[in-house]
Amino acid sequence: MTTHDARYTPLLAVAAVALVLTVSVVEALPALARAGDELPRWFDSALSRGQALTASVLADLADPMFYGTASAGLLMLAGAAFAHAVRDMDVHWKGFAVACDSGLWAWMAASGILALLLSHLAWGWTRSADTPWQPLFVAFVSVTPAVVLMYGRGWKVALTAAVLGAGLTAPAAIAAAHLLTPLRIPGVAGFTAAMAVTAYLSFELCRRLPWLVLRANAHAIRPGPEASDTAAPPRPQTAVWMLRRVLADFTEAPFFGNEWAGAGLIAGAILAYLTTRPSEGLPSLFPQILGAQLAAGTLSVIVWRGRWRLHGWYPSFVPIVSVAPAAVVAFAAAPIPTGIAVVLGVLIAPPLAFRLGEHVPPHVHRFVGCVGAMAICTATIVPAIGLFL
């Protein structure tokens, strides 16, 4: 090629590209114009799908409490965000420290919501007309927040926690639900057993991942106000403290543990019930479920308030999210068997959860003991009572 030819080569290339673009524009724009009427419908469809996914994710936030409504999940999230925002303020109304007083609530929430989105993308196909609900919520209340609490802030931790929750816990819970249904064992037992097993496996994997570094004192229970000064005599909890603790226990499962979050959760669920006025299925049992949970939570705090004072933290919340609602569903809210199950759950589940949590290895979060106790108690107490009906 001569120097003269080489000088015109770039010009020819530019001309060729311009020609292709010109032809493409001339041919494509009229076609796009003819299809213009379809664009709004496509946009509306995409917007509807996005709104449906958002509503499903928000509902999943409240599923651990058997509520499953977007308003409950949204208001719980708002209450927890408020508690996190005021955690460093010297005010008496900020309530119990959110996210175990770790300062990691924002990372926990972000990782948990990401885990829910991944769960819907990966396992949403398991929902159908015959099976409209699946336990996709488990990623939000188990492995994901626990990994963040153990390994701290940062996107590497948050993404790892989300992938573990969506990739291990969600499919295990779905499988457990299908396996236990023919055995007439409450689904809660399967979900919580899946949480316990996959959490243990996840923490074994986490200790081998080079980008994760265990936080100092991550395994320790945070001391409460009554346990912070070992030299001072323990003070009895007041009635106000106990009521606050009951409200906070409603959000202990997702590691929030704060009254503002609990109030938002319950208010949102009540609002949804009054708005929709369901007459059949699980939503119609909401008043009985909430009543059983309030009874279980109040009795549990009263019975185990001394352990709260001694240890600074105690899993008094366990029967609220396991035996109590499972009994309402299993016995169709019949007062006598439901009441017996609530009492047995209060007396057995919290000490069992605490004992199991004491025996997990240092690199495993002690919530494994809580979900393990939920699985054991729900799988034994509710079916045992059912034998006498």
C-alpha positions in Angstrom: 0.0 0.0 0.0 1.3 3.4 -1.0 1.5 6.4 1.4 -1.3 8.0 -0.6 -3.6 5.0 -0.1 -2.8 4.8 3.7 -3.7 8.4 4.1 -7.3 7.8 2.9 -7.8 4.5 4.8 -9.1 6.1 8.0 -11.5 8.3 5.9 -12.9 5.2 4.1 -13.4 3.5 7.5 -15.3 6.5 8.9 -17.4 6.7 5.8 -18.2 3.0 6.0 -19.3 3.3 9.7 -21.3 6.4 8.8 -23.0 4.6 6.0 -24.0 1.7 8.3 -25.3 4.0 10.9 -27.3 6.0 8.4 -28.9 3.0 6.9 -29.7 1.7 10.3 -31.3 4.9 11.4 -33.3 5.2 8.2 -34.6 1.7 8.6 -35.0 1.5 12.4 -36.6 4.8 13.3 -39.8 4.3 11.2 -40.0 0.7 12.7 -39.7 2.2 16.2 -42.3 4.8 15.4 -44.7 2.1 14.3 -44.1 0.2 17.5 -44.5 3.3 19.6 -47.9 2.2 20.8 -46.4 -0.9 22.4 -43.8 1.0 24.4 -46.2 2.3 27.1 -47.7 -1.2 27.6 -44.2 -2.7 27.9 -43.2 0.1 30.4 -46.4 -0.5 32.4 -45.8 -4.2 32.5 -42.2 -3.7 33.6 -43.3 -1.3 36.3 -46.0 -3.7 37.5 -43.4 -6.5 37.8 -41.1 -4.2 39.7 -43.9 -3.2 42.1 -44.9 -6.8 42.6 -41.3 -7.8 43.4 -41.0 -4.9 45.8 -44.2 -5.8 47.6 -43.1 -9.4 47.8 -39.8 -8.5 49.3 -41.4 -6.2 51.9 -43.9 -8.9 52.7 -41.1 -11.4 53.2 -39.7 -9.1 55.9 -42.8 -9.8 58.0 -43.1 -13.5 57.1 -41.1 -14.7 60.1 -44.0 -13.5 62.3 -46.6 -15.2 60.1 -47.9 -11.7 58.9 -46.6 -11.6 55.3 -47.8 -8.1 54.4 -45.8 -5.4 52.8 -47.1 -2.7 55.2 -45.8 -4.7 58.2 -42.4 -5.2 56.6 -42.1 -1.6 55.5 -43.1 -0.1 58.9 -40.8 -2.6 60.7 -37.9 -1.5 58.5 -38.8 2.2 59.1 -38.9 1.7 62.9 -35.6 -0.1 62.9 -34.0 2.7 60.7 -35.3 5.3 63.2 -33.8 3.3 66.1 -30.5 3.0 64.3 -30.5 6.8 63.6 -30.9 7.7 67.2 -28.8 5.0 68.7 -26.0 7.4 69.7 -28.3 10.1 71.1 -28.6 10.5 74.9 -32.4 10.1 75.0 -34.4 7.6 77.0 -36.9 6.9 74.3 -34.5 5.4 71.8 -35.3 1.9 73.1 -33.2 -1.3 73.1 -30.1 -1.1 71.0 -30.9 -2.3 67.5 -28.8 -5.0 65.8 -27.3 -6.2 69.0 -25.7 -2.8 69.6 -23.2 -3.5 66.8 -23.8 -0.4 64.7 -24.1 -2.7 61.8 -27.9 -2.4 61.2 -27.6 -0.7 57.8 -25.2 -3.4 56.5 -27.5 -6.1 57.9 -30.6 -4.6 56.3 -28.8 -4.1 53.0 -27.4 -7.6 52.9 -30.7 -9.1 54.0 -32.8 -7.3 51.3 -30.2 -8.3 48.7 -30.5 -11.9 49.9 -34.3 -11.7 49.4 -33.9 -10.3 45.9 -31.5 -13.1 45.0 -33.9 -15.6 46.5 -36.8 -14.4 44.4 -34.6 -14.4 41.3 -33.2 -17.9 42.0 -36.2 -19.6 43.5 -39.2 -17.6 42.6 -40.1 -20.2 39.9 -41.0 -22.6 42.7 -44.1 -20.5 43.3 -47.2 -21.4 41.3 -50.9 -21.4 41.4 -50.8 -24.6 43.4 -48.0 -23.4 45.6 -48.3 -19.6 45.9 -46.0 -19.3 48.9 -42.5 -20.5 49.6 -40.3 -19.7 52.6 -38.0 -17.3 50.8 -37.9 -15.1 53.9 -35.4 -17.4 55.6 -32.4 -15.6 54.1 -33.4 -12.4 55.8 -33.5 -13.8 59.3 -30.8 -16.4 59.5 -27.4 -16.8 57.8 -27.3 -13.3 56.2 -27.6 -11.0 59.2 -25.6 -13.4 61.4 -22.6 -13.4 59.0 -22.7 -9.6 58.9 -22.7 -9.5 62.7 -19.8 -11.9 62.9 -17.6 -10.4 60.1 -18.5 -6.7 60.2 -19.2 -4.0 57.6 -18.2 -3.8 53.9 -19.6 -5.0 50.6 -17.5 -8.1 50.5 -19.1 -9.3 53.8 -22.6 -8.1 52.7 -22.5 -9.8 49.3 -21.0 -13.0 50.7 -23.7 -13.1 53.4 -26.5 -12.5 50.8 -25.3 -15.2 48.5 -25.0 -17.7 51.4 -28.5 -16.9 52.5 -30.1 -17.1 49.1 -27.9 -20.0 47.8 -28.1 -22.3 50.8 -30.8 -21.4 53.3 -33.6 -20.6 50.9 -33.5 -23.9 48.9 -33.0 -25.9 52.0 -36.1 -24.3 53.6 -38.1 -25.0 50.4 -37.1 -28.6 50.4 -37.8 -29.0 54.1 -41.3 -27.6 53.7 -42.1 -30.2 51.1 -40.7 -33.0 53.1 -42.5 -32.2 56.3 -46.0 -31.5 54.8 -46.9 -35.2 54.4 -45.8 -35.9 58.0 -48.2 -33.3 59.4 -45.3 -31.5 61.2 -45.6 -27.7 61.3 -43.6 -26.0 58.5 -41.9 -23.8 61.1 -39.9 -26.9 62.2 -38.6 -27.5 58.7 -37.8 -23.8 58.1 -35.9 -23.4 61.3 -34.1 -26.7 61.0 -32.9 -25.6 57.6 -31.7 -22.3 59.1 -29.7 -24.1 61.7 -28.0 -26.6 59.4 -27.2 -24.2 56.6 -26.0 -21.6 59.1 -23.5 -24.1 60.6 -22.3 -25.0 57.1 -22.1 -21.4 56.1 -19.9 -20.4 59.1 -17.6 -23.4 58.4 -17.3 -22.1 54.9 -16.8 -18.4 56.0 -13.8 -19.3 58.1 -12.1 -20.6 55.0 -12.8 -17.5 52.8 -9.7 -15.3 52.7 -11.6 -12.0 52.4 -13.6 -12.6 55.7 -12.0 -11.7 59.0 -13.9 -12.5 62.2 -14.7 -9.4 64.3 -13.2 -9.2 67.8 -15.7 -10.5 70.4 -18.2 -11.3 67.7 -19.4 -14.4 69.6 -20.0 -12.6 72.9 -23.4 -11.6 74.0 -23.7 -7.9 74.4 -24.2 -6.9 78.0 -27.5 -5.2 78.9 -27.8 -2.2 81.2 -28.4 -4.4 84.2 -25.3 -6.5 83.5 -22.9 -3.8 82.6 -21.6 -3.2 86.1 -20.9 -6.5 87.9 -20.2 -4.7 91.2 -23.7 -3.2 91.4 -26.6 -5.3 92.6 -29.0 -6.4 89.9 -32.1 -4.2 89.6 -35.6 -5.7 89.1 -37.1 -4.9 85.8 -40.1 -2.6 85.9 -43.5 -3.2 84.3 -42.5 -0.7 81.6 -39.3 -2.5 80.9 -41.2 -5.8 80.5 -43.7 -4.3 78.1 -40.9 -2.7 76.1 -39.1 -6.0 76.0 -42.2 -7.9 74.7 -42.5 -5.4 71.9 -38.8 -5.6 71.0 -38.9 -9.4 71.0 -41.3 -9.3 68.1 -38.3 -8.2 65.9 -35.6 -10.2 67.6 -35.7 -12.9 64.8 -34.2 -10.5 62.2 -31.7 -9.3 64.8 -33.5 -5.9 65.2 -34.7 -6.3 68.7 -36.1 -2.8 69.2 -39.5 -1.4 70.3 -39.8 1.0 67.4 -39.3 -1.8 64.9 -41.8 -4.0 66.8 -44.4 -1.3 67.0 -44.0 -0.7 63.2 -44.3 -4.4 62.5 -47.5 -4.8 64.5 -49.1 -1.6 63.3 -48.5 -2.5 59.7 -49.9 -5.9 60.2 -53.0 -4.6 61.9 -53.4 -2.0 59.1 -53.3 -4.7 56.5 -55.8 -6.8 58.3 -58.3 -4.0 58.7 -57.9 -2.9 55.1 -58.2 -6.4 53.5 -60.6 -8.0 56.1 -59.7 -11.5 55.1 -62.3 -14.2 55.8 -60.4 -17.4 55.0 -56.9 -19.0 55.1 -54.0 -17.9 57.2 -54.6 -14.2 56.9 -58.0 -14.6 58.6 -56.2 -16.1 61.7 -54.1 -12.9 62.2 -56.0 -11.8 65.4 -55.5 -15.2 67.0 -51.9 -15.4 65.9 -51.1 -11.9 67.3 -53.0 -12.7 70.5 -51.1 -15.9 71.0 -47.8 -14.1 70.3 -48.6 -11.4 72.8 -49.5 -14.0 75.4 -46.4 -16.0 74.7 -44.1 -12.9 74.6 -45.5 -11.5 77.9 -45.4 -14.8 79.7 -41.9 -15.5 78.4 -40.5 -12.1 79.6 -42.2 -12.5 83.0 -40.8 -16.0 83.5 -37.3 -15.3 82.2 -36.8 -11.7 83.3 -34.3 -12.9 85.9 -32.2 -14.5 83.2 -32.2 -11.2 81.3 -30.9 -9.5 84.4 -28.2 -12.2 84.9 -27.0 -12.6 81.4 -27.9 -9.2 79.8 -29.6 -11.0 77.0 -31.9 -14.0 76.8 -33.8 -15.7 74.0 -37.3 -15.0 75.4 -38.5 -14.3 71.8 -38.2 -17.9 70.6 -41.8 -19.0 71.3 -43.2 -15.9 69.7 -41.9 -16.9 66.2 -42.3 -20.7 66.5 -44.6 -22.6 68.9 -47.2 -19.9 69.4 -48.1 -19.2 65.8 -47.6 -22.8 64.7 -50.1 -23.9 67.4 -52.7 -21.4 66.2 -52.4 -22.7 62.6 -52.3 -26.4 63.6 -55.3 -26.2 66.0 -57.3 -23.6 64.1 -57.0 -21.2 67.1 -58.8 -23.6 69.5 -58.1 -22.0 72.9 -57.2 -25.1 75.0 -54.6 -26.8 72.8 -53.2 -23.5 71.7 -52.9 -22.3 75.3 -51.2 -25.5 76.4 -48.7 -25.2 73.5 -47.9 -21.6 74.3 -47.2 -22.4 78.0 -45.0 -25.4 77.1 -43.2 -23.3 74.5 -42.5 -20.5 77.0 -41.2 -23.0 79.6 -39.0 -25.1 77.3 -37.9 -23.1 74.2 -35.9 -20.2 75.7 -33.7 -22.2 78.1 -33.1 -24.8 75.4 -32.2 -22.1 72.9 -29.8 -20.5 75.4 -28.1 -23.8 76.2 -27.7 -24.8 72.6 -26.2 -21.4 71.9 -23.7 -21.8 74.6 -22.3 -24.9 72.9 -21.7 -23.7 69.4 -18.1 -23.0 68.4 -16.7 -19.5 68.6 -16.8 -19.0 64.8 -20.6 -19.9 64.7 -23.2 -17.3 65.7 -25.2 -18.4 68.7 -28.5 -17.8 66.8 -28.0 -21.4 65.6 -29.1 -22.5 69.1 -32.2 -20.3 68.8 -33.4 -21.7 65.5 -32.4 -25.2 66.6 -34.6 -24.9 69.7 -37.5 -23.5 67.5 -37.2 -26.6 65.3 -37.1 -29.1 68.2 -39.9 -27.5 70.2 -42.3 -27.0 67.3 -41.7 -30.5 65.9 -42.4 -32.1 69.3 -44.8 -29.9 71.3 -47.4 -29.2 68.7 -47.7 -32.8 67.3 -47.7 -34.2 70.8 -50.7 -32.0 71.8 -52.4 -32.9 68.6 -52.3 -36.6 69.6 -54.8 -35.9 72.4 -57.3 -34.0 70.2 
